Amino acid sequence: AEIPRFTLVGLVGTDWLTHTLGVWHPRVKANLRQFDEFLKDFLALLKQSGIMEKTYIVVTGDHGAHDIDGLFDLKRYLRSNGLRLIGRLRRRQPDAIYVGARGVGSSIVSVPGEGGWDTDPTIERLRRFPATNGRGVDLIALLLNAPEVMLVAVREDAGHIRLFQRDGEAVITVRNETLPRYGYTVLNNGWDPLGFRDDPSLRSFTDGRLLNAWQWARLTNSSDFPDAVVQLGQVFADRRAGDLVVISAPRWGFYHEKEATHGSIILVDLRVPLLIRGPTIRSGRYDWARLVDLYPTMRHWFGLGETDMPIDGRLLQLR
């Protein structure tokens, strides 16, 4: 058979076992050991075929995971506190909100503005959203009062995301220039929602200075919330992302019975292994990379050069 020039293989076994049994279950470890054996056999086959030294191999994962103790029924919680919810197939009502049903560690909430669903909600409207009792409910405070919730991110306007934690508040600034830049400002000298102020190496970067995505990745890749400034700065770029993103506390998940989940901004969800081998790859350990960096890097391997399309990634320097 003809040897393919490019092959993409997705292995879902580890993902399914982790969700079903938990991160540290013996069957999950056995599954990873089995993959190691398969990889060894595959490398032997490449050698046997005489193409080992001209083949690039990339091994990685699309996300990490963490074990959870319970589920937080966000819809029931909001209804029990006087808010109207709408389903996906029901008519959108001016004083009802939509809650996304996700099986991960975050959930989106869409809220109509003062002028209905064609307008964006302001922070003031979220602070006094109409409830079934005729009074206004502080939706942000209500979410943060739930012990199952860790952080709430809110789209303030096109260039700002407000980040709320029980004892602190911050603003992420987004400047969509040729190379997008992001700033992070802790407000009112309060508690830092991402904890950067507690890290001497990060404290000086909580004053709003604008950095590009790779600078933030390099600075925060070992923090409790690696790359969170950029991740949260980008999430609302798609209008389907809702108006609020609710991030669960580490031991909680939204929707569906699972032993482990992912989708939050904590370290174990965002850090994954990335193993690369190939004829132009220098052996060694590299500090960090983004998965989006693989696309321009692979284009380079195949001699495709740069693309006119805007991409969120950079060519990895692995020589």
VOPAGU-2260 file (C-alpha; in pm, 1 decimal, decimal comma):
REM VOPAGU-2260
SITE   aa  ch    i         X         Y         Z
SITE  ALA   A    0       0,0       0,0       0,0
SITE  GLU   A    1     111,1     356,0     -64,0
SITE  ILE   A    2     252,6     531,7     240,6
SITE  PRO   A    3      39,7     839,5     320,0
SITE  ARG   A    4     210,6    1178,3     334,6
SITE  PHE   A    5       4,3    1293,1     633,4
SITE  THR   A    6    -195,6    1093,9     888,5
SITE  LEU   A    7    -404,1    1224,5    1178,5
SITE  VAL   A    8    -511,0     969,1    1440,3
SITE  GLY   A    9    -747,8    1050,3    1725,5
SITE  LEU   A   10    -744,0     810,6    2020,7
SITE  VAL   A   11   -1056,4     860,4    2233,7
SITE  GLY   A   12   -1005,2     573,7    2477,3
SITE  THR   A   13    -813,8     773,7    2737,6
SITE  ASP   A   14   -1068,2    1056,6    2723,3
SITE  TRP   A   15   -1364,7     821,7    2772,7
SITE  LEU   A   16   -1197,9     626,0    3052,9
SITE  THR   A   17   -1094,2     944,9    3235,1
SITE  HIS   A   18   -1444,7    1090,9    3223,8
SITE  THR   A   19   -1596,5     759,8    3331,0
SITE  LEU   A   20   -1349,9     639,3    3596,9
SITE  GLY   A   21   -1142,7     940,1    3704,0
SITE  VAL   A   22    -797,2    1074,9    3625,0
SITE  TRP   A   23    -596,0     835,9    3843,6
SITE  HIS   A   24    -793,5     514,6    3792,0
SITE  PRO   A   25    -576,7     205,5    3721,5
SITE  ARG   A   26    -753,2     147,5    3388,1
SITE  VAL   A   27    -658,0     497,1    3274,9
SITE  LYS   A   28    -293,1     428,9    3361,0
SITE  ALA   A   29    -312,5      92,0    3185,0
SITE  ASN   A   30    -454,5     261,9    2876,7
SITE  LEU   A   31    -162,8     506,2    2868,5
SITE  ARG   A   32      86,0     222,5    2907,0
SITE  GLN   A   33     -84,8      44,7    2618,1
SITE  PHE   A   34     -42,9     355,2    2403,7
SITE  ASP   A   35     329,2     355,4    2487,7
SITE  GLU   A   36     352,5      -1,1    2358,6
SITE  PHE   A   37     161,5      87,0    2040,6
SITE  LEU   A   38     391,0     384,6    1983,2
SITE  LYS   A   39     698,5     163,7    2025,9
SITE  ASP   A   40     558,5     -81,1    1768,8
SITE  PHE   A   41     478,7     204,3    1530,2
SITE  LEU   A   42     831,8     343,5    1553,0
SITE  ALA   A   43     968,8      -3,5    1481,3
SITE  LEU   A   44     745,7     -22,9    1173,3
SITE  LEU   A   45     876,9     313,0    1049,8
SITE  LYS   A   46    1234,2     187,4    1088,3
SITE  GLN   A   47    1147,6    -135,2     908,8
SITE  SER   A   48     996,2      66,4     622,3
SITE  GLY   A   49    1306,7     286,1     597,6
SITE  ILE   A   50    1124,3     615,1     659,4
SITE  MET   A   51    1194,6     670,4    1028,1
SITE  GLU   A   52    1451,1     945,1     969,8
SITE  LYS   A   53    1230,8    1145,8     735,2
SITE  THR   A   54     906,5    1123,8     934,5
SITE  TYR   A   55     772,6    1381,6    1177,8
SITE  ILE   A   56     573,9    1246,5    1472,7
SITE  VAL   A   57     360,6    1456,8    1707,4
SITE  VAL   A   58     194,2    1317,2    2019,1
SITE  THR   A   59     -31,0    1543,0    2225,4
SITE  GLY   A   60    -375,0    1582,3    2381,6
SITE  ASP   A   61    -651,2    1837,3    2329,2
SITE  HIS   A   62    -701,8    1905,8    2701,3
SITE  GLY   A   63    -617,5    1790,2    3051,5
SITE  ALA   A   64    -866,6    1681,3    3317,7
SITE  HIS   A   65    -940,6    1689,0    3689,4
SITE  ASP   A   66   -1149,1    1471,3    3918,9
SITE  ILE   A   67   -1475,2    1613,0    4055,8
SITE  ASP   A   68   -1684,7    1533,7    4362,5
SITE  GLY   A   69   -2023,1    1654,4    4246,4
SITE  LEU   A   70   -2238,9    1826,1    3988,0
SITE  PHE   A   71   -2374,7    2178,2    4008,5
SITE  ASP   A   72   -2720,6    2215,3    3851,9
SITE  LEU   A   73   -2681,0    2575,1    3739,3
SITE  LYS   A   74   -3026,1    2594,2    3582,3
SITE  ARG   A   75   -3201,6    2475,3    3895,6
SITE  TYR   A   76   -2995,7    2713,5    4109,3
SITE  LEU   A   77   -3093,5    3015,7    3899,1
SITE  ARG   A   78   -3459,8    2917,2    3882,5
SITE  SER   A   79   -3474,4    2868,4    4258,9
SITE  ASN   A   80   -3349,7    3224,9    4300,5
SITE  GLY   A   81   -3626,1    3381,4    4094,0
SITE  LEU   A   82   -3482,2    3391,5    3742,6
SITE  ARG   A   83   -3663,7    3285,7    3425,6
SITE  LEU   A   84   -3480,6    3048,4    3193,6
SITE  ILE   A   85   -3554,4    2962,3    2834,3
SITE  GLY   A   86   -3484,9    2642,5    2648,8
SITE  ARG   A   87   -3307,6    2620,2    2316,7
SITE  LEU   A   88   -3630,0    2566,9    2118,4
SITE  ARG   A   89   -3849,8    2811,2    2306,5
SITE  ARG   A   90   -3920,4    3169,0    2207,7
SITE  ARG   A   91   -3668,8    3412,5    2349,1
SITE  GLN   A   92   -3827,3    3623,5    2619,4
SITE  PRO   A   93   -3702,5    3974,4    2712,2
SITE  ASP   A   94   -3663,0    3895,7    3083,5
SITE  ALA   A   95   -3535,0    3538,4    3062,2
SITE  ILE   A   96   -3180,6    3406,0    3026,6
SITE  TYR   A   97   -3031,6    3112,0    2844,3
SITE  VAL   A   98   -2791,5    2874,5    3019,0
SITE  GLY   A   99   -2573,7    2648,0    2808,8
SITE  ALA   A  100   -2572,7    2279,6    2903,3
SITE  ARG   A  101   -2213,6    2161,8    2897,7
SITE  GLY   A  102   -2044,8    1859,5    3045,2
SITE  VAL   A  103   -1729,5    2050,4    3135,2
SITE  GLY   A  104   -1593,3    2288,9    3398,1
SITE  SER   A  105   -1746,5    2602,5    3248,3
SITE  SER   A  106   -2085,1    2710,7    3119,9
SITE  ILE   A  107   -2203,5    3004,6    2910,9
SITE  VAL   A  108   -2496,4    3228,1    3000,2
SITE  SER   A  109   -2671,6    3453,5    2747,7
SITE  VAL   A  110   -2866,3    3754,7    2876,6
SITE  PRO   A  111   -3088,0    4005,3    2688,8
SITE  GLY   A  112   -2996,4    4372,6    2714,1
SITE  GLU   A  113   -3228,2    4659,0    2801,4
SITE  GLY   A  114   -3358,0    4658,4    2445,9
SITE  GLY   A  115   -3407,4    4281,6    2427,7
SITE  TRP   A  116   -3200,4    4014,6    2260,6
SITE  ASP   A  117   -3072,8    4249,9    1991,6
SITE  THR   A  118   -2876,6    4448,1    2252,3
SITE  ASP   A  119   -2593,9    4351,2    2488,5
SITE  PRO   A  120   -2649,2    4357,1    2864,6
SITE  THR   A  121   -2454,5    4614,0    3064,0
SITE  ILE   A  122   -2288,8    4539,9    3397,0
SITE  GLU   A  123   -2563,1    4752,1    3558,3
SITE  ARG   A  124   -2836,5    4534,8    3404,5
SITE  LEU   A  125   -2662,1    4218,3    3522,0
SITE  ARG   A  126   -2651,7    4368,3    3871,9
SITE  ARG   A  127   -3030,6    4428,6    3867,3
SITE  PHE   A  128   -3179,7    4170,8    3634,4
SITE  PRO   A  129   -3562,6    4133,2    3647,0
SITE  ALA   A  130   -3678,4    3838,4    3856,4
SITE  THR   A  131   -4010,5    3658,0    3895,7
SITE  ASN   A  132   -4079,7    3843,5    4222,7
SITE  GLY   A  133   -4073,5    4176,7    4041,0
SITE  ARG   A  134   -3743,5    4282,0    4195,9
SITE  GLY   A  135   -3395,7    4293,2    4051,6
SITE  VAL   A  136   -3146,3    4013,8    4110,9
SITE  ASP   A  137   -2771,7    4071,7    4111,6
SITE  LEU   A  138   -2688,6    3790,3    3869,8
SITE  ILE   A  139   -2311,2    3823,3    3917,0
SITE  ALA   A  140   -2330,2    3815,3    4297,1
SITE  LEU   A  141   -2580,7    3529,3    4285,2
SITE  LEU   A  142   -2341,1    3317,1    4080,3
SITE  LEU   A  143   -2045,6    3397,1    4304,3
SITE  ASN   A  144   -2246,5    3312,6    4616,0
SITE  ALA   A  145   -2261,3    2951,4    4502,7
SITE  PRO   A  146   -1963,4    2762,0    4650,8
SITE  GLU   A  147   -1953,5    2553,6    4332,2
SITE  VAL   A  148   -1854,6    2862,1    4129,3
SITE  MET   A  149   -1495,8    2989,9    4122,2
SITE  LEU   A  150   -1497,8    3274,3    3867,0
SITE  VAL   A  151   -1739,8    3465,2    3646,6
SITE  ALA   A  152   -1620,8    3639,3    3328,6
SITE  VAL   A  153   -1845,5    3902,6    3170,3
SITE  ARG   A  154   -1825,1    4071,2    2830,2
SITE  GLU   A  155   -1821,0    4441,3    2918,1
SITE  ASP   A  156   -1772,0    4574,2    2564,9
SITE  ALA   A  157   -1576,5    4489,5    2249,8
SITE  GLY   A  158   -1240,9    4553,9    2416,4
SITE  HIS   A  159   -1293,3    4462,0    2780,8
SITE  ILE   A  160   -1382,3    4150,6    2981,8
SITE  ARG   A  161   -1463,0    4188,1    3349,5
SITE  LEU   A  162   -1348,0    3902,8    3571,8
SITE  PHE   A  163   -1521,9    3851,7    3906,9
SITE  GLN   A  164   -1421,9    3643,6    4206,9
SITE  ARG   A  165   -1584,3    3656,8    4552,1
SITE  ASP   A  166   -1323,6    3891,4    4697,3
SITE  GLY   A  167   -1180,4    4057,2    4390,1
SITE  GLU   A  168   -1232,9    4194,6    4043,3
SITE  ALA   A  169   -1015,5    4252,4    3736,9
SITE  VAL   A  170   -1042,2    4373,0    3379,3
SITE  ILE   A  171    -889,5    4207,2    3074,3
SITE  THR   A  172    -826,3    4455,1    2793,8
SITE  VAL   A  173    -813,5    4332,1    2433,8
SITE  ARG   A  174    -652,9    4534,1    2155,8
SITE  ASN   A  175    -719,2    4368,8    1820,4
SITE  GLU   A  176    -426,6    4505,8    1624,4
SITE  THR   A  177    -220,8    4323,8    1360,7
SITE  LEU   A  178     -80,8    4126,6    1653,0
SITE  PRO   A  179    -353,0    4123,4    1923,4
SITE  ARG   A  180    -242,9    4236,8    2268,3
SITE  TYR   A  181    -396,1    4180,9    2609,3
SITE  GLY   A  182    -379,3    4366,4    2938,7
SITE  TYR   A  183    -475,0    4258,0    3289,7
SITE  THR   A  184    -570,6    4507,4    3561,4
SITE  VAL   A  185    -668,9    4421,4    3918,3
SITE  LEU   A  186    -932,2    4670,1    4037,1
SITE  ASN   A  187    -968,8    4864,3    4360,9
SITE  ASN   A  188    -649,7    4717,4    4512,2
SITE  GLY   A  189    -858,3    4411,9    4587,6
SITE  TRP   A  190    -792,5    4040,3    4567,1
SITE  ASP   A  191    -652,0    3925,6    4233,8
SITE  PRO   A  192    -897,1    3673,6    4078,0
SITE  LEU   A  193    -608,0    3495,0    3904,7
SITE  GLY   A  194    -362,0    3523,3    4193,1
SITE  PHE   A  195     -88,6    3688,1    3984,5
SITE  ARG   A  196     -26,3    3950,2    4253,5
SITE  ASP   A  197      90,4    3675,0    4489,7
SITE  ASP   A  198     364,3    3575,2    4244,4
SITE  PRO   A  199     664,7    3814,0    4252,0
SITE  SER   A  200     742,5    3734,1    3888,1
SITE  LEU   A  201     388,6    3829,8    3777,0
SITE  ARG   A  202     290,8    4109,0    4016,1
SITE  SER   A  203     417,5    4388,4    3793,1
SITE  PHE   A  204     203,4    4264,5    3503,1
SITE  THR   A  205    -130,5    4329,0    3678,6
SITE  ASP   A  206    -125,2    4701,6    3595,4
SITE  GLY   A  207    -286,4    4678,6    3251,0
SITE  ARG   A  208      26,2    4679,3    3033,8
SITE  LEU   A  209     -42,6    4525,8    2693,8
SITE  LEU   A  210     139,6    4207,0    2593,8
SITE  ASN   A  211      90,1    3972,4    2302,5
SITE  ALA   A  212     -40,1    3618,0    2340,2
SITE  TRP   A  213     303,8    3451,8    2339,7
SITE  GLN   A  214     437,5    3688,8    2603,7
SITE  TRP   A  215     146,1    3601,7    2833,0
SITE  ALA   A  216     195,1    3230,7    2766,2
SITE  ARG   A  217     563,4    3249,2    2855,9
SITE  LEU   A  218     495,3    3449,1    3172,6
SITE  THR   A  219     207,7    3239,7    3308,3
SITE  ASN   A  220     268,7    2885,9    3180,9
SITE  SER   A  221     361,5    2760,6    3530,3
SITE  SER   A  222      99,6    2960,9    3723,2
SITE  ASP   A  223    -228,7    2825,8    3861,2
SITE  PHE   A  224    -407,8    2981,2    3561,8
SITE  PRO   A  225    -172,3    2948,4    3264,5
SITE  ASP   A  226    -262,6    3158,4    2961,7
SITE  ALA   A  227    -589,9    3263,2    3130,4
SITE  VAL   A  228    -560,4    3628,5    3025,7
SITE  VAL   A  229    -550,5    3530,4    2659,0
SITE  GLN   A  230    -800,7    3245,2    2688,7
SITE  LEU   A  231   -1058,5    3469,6    2855,4
SITE  GLY   A  232    -968,9    3757,6    2625,8
SITE  GLN   A  233   -1050,7    3543,8    2322,5
SITE  VAL   A  234   -1357,2    3354,0    2441,8
SITE  PHE   A  235   -1603,4    3634,2    2371,6
SITE  ALA   A  236   -1470,1    3699,5    2021,3
SITE  ASP   A  237   -1737,4    3456,0    1901,4
SITE  ARG   A  238   -2081,4    3606,2    1962,7
SITE  ARG   A  239   -2216,0    3256,6    2032,9
SITE  ALA   A  240   -2003,3    3244,9    2349,2
SITE  GLY   A  241   -2280,0    3419,9    2544,3
SITE  ASP   A  242   -2245,1    3719,0    2775,7
SITE  LEU   A  243   -2106,6    3544,2    3084,4
SITE  VAL   A  244   -1877,6    3247,0    3129,3
SITE  VAL   A  245   -1923,7    3069,7    3462,5
SITE  ILE   A  246   -1620,2    2865,5    3572,8
SITE  SER   A  247   -1674,3    2597,9    3834,1
SITE  ALA   A  248   -1469,9    2543,8    4147,0
SITE  PRO   A  249   -1208,7    2267,8    4090,7
SITE  ARG   A  250   -1406,0    1985,9    4254,9
SITE  TRP   A  251   -1730,6    2060,2    4071,1
SITE  GLY   A  252   -1863,7    2019,3    3718,0
SITE  PHE   A  253   -2168,8    2121,4    3518,5
SITE  TYR   A  254   -2412,2    1874,4    3365,5
SITE  HIS   A  255   -2378,4    1498,3    3310,1
SITE  GLU   A  256   -2257,1    1247,9    3566,3
SITE  LYS   A  257   -1880,0    1214,3    3537,2
SITE  GLU   A  258   -1586,3    1123,7    3757,6
SITE  ALA   A  259   -1358,3    1378,6    3587,7
SITE  THR   A  260   -1406,1    1680,3    3368,4
SITE  HIS   A  261   -1219,4    1966,8    3198,9
SITE  GLY   A  262   -1292,2    2299,4    3032,6
SITE  SER   A  263   -1196,0    2537,3    3312,0
SITE  ILE   A  264    -884,3    2760,5    3322,1
SITE  ILE   A  265    -692,4    2571,9    3592,4
SITE  LEU   A  266    -344,0    2433,9    3529,1
SITE  VAL   A  267    -433,3    2063,8    3500,8
SITE  ASP   A  268    -700,5    2135,7    3237,9
SITE  LEU   A  269    -477,8    2350,2    3017,5
SITE  ARG   A  270    -138,5    2177,9    3037,8
SITE  VAL   A  271     -93,4    1876,0    2812,6
SITE  PRO   A  272     213,1    1683,9    2692,9
SITE  LEU   A  273     356,3    1768,9    2351,9
SITE  LEU   A  274     611,1    1525,5    2210,2
SITE  ILE   A  275     765,5    1593,1    1869,9
SITE  ARG   A  276    1024,4    1395,2    1677,2
SITE  GLY   A  277    1154,1    1453,6    1326,9
SITE  PRO   A  278    1452,9    1502,8    1098,0
SITE  THR   A  279    1494,0    1874,1    1184,1
SITE  ILE   A  280    1401,4    1854,0    1554,1
SITE  ARG   A  281    1677,2    1913,7    1806,3
SITE  SER   A  282    1656,5    1669,4    2095,9
SITE  GLY   A  283    1581,5    1833,2    2430,6
SITE  ARG   A  284    1315,2    1976,1    2656,9
SITE  TYR   A  285    1141,3    2297,7    2558,6
SITE  ASP   A  286     970,4    2534,5    2799,4
SITE  TRP   A  287     626,4    2574,9    2646,7
SITE  ALA   A  288     417,2    2587,8    2332,2
SITE  ARG   A  289      55,3    2632,4    2235,9
SITE  LEU   A  290    -130,0    2363,6    2046,3
SITE  VAL   A  291    -222,7    2627,0    1785,5
SITE  ASP   A  292     150,1    2657,1    1714,7
SITE  LEU   A  293     139,1    2313,4    1552,4
SITE  TYR   A  294     -45,1    2438,3    1243,7
SITE  PRO   A  295     215,9    2686,8    1116,0
SITE  THR   A  296     492,0    2450,1    1227,7
SITE  MET   A  297     348,5    2160,4    1025,5
SITE  ARG   A  298     300,0    2387,3     724,5
SITE  HIS   A  299     669,4    2465,8     747,3
SITE  TRP   A  300     759,4    2096,3     759,1
SITE  PHE   A  301     561,2    2034,9     440,9
SITE  GLY   A  302     715,6    2333,1     262,6
SITE  LEU   A  303     384,6    2515,3     237,9
SITE  GLY   A  304     521,6    2846,1     365,8
SITE  GLU   A  305     307,2    3116,6     518,4
SITE  THR   A  306     -65,9    3156,0     457,7
SITE  ASP   A  307    -264,0    3470,2     386,5
SITE  MET   A  308    -521,8    3356,7     641,4
SITE  PRO   A  309    -490,3    3506,9     991,7
SITE  ILE   A  310    -389,0    3228,2    1228,6
SITE  ASP   A  311    -345,4    3211,9    1604,2
SITE  GLY   A  312     -13,4    3034,7    1617,3
SITE  ARG   A  313     358,4    3076,3    1558,4
SITE  LEU   A  314     631,0    2868,6    1399,6
SITE  LEU   A  315     801,7    2666,4    1673,4
SITE  GLN   A  316    1179,2    2698,8    1677,2
SITE  LEU   A  317    1285,2    2338,2    1735,7
SITE  ARG   A  318    1619,7    2319,7    1558,4
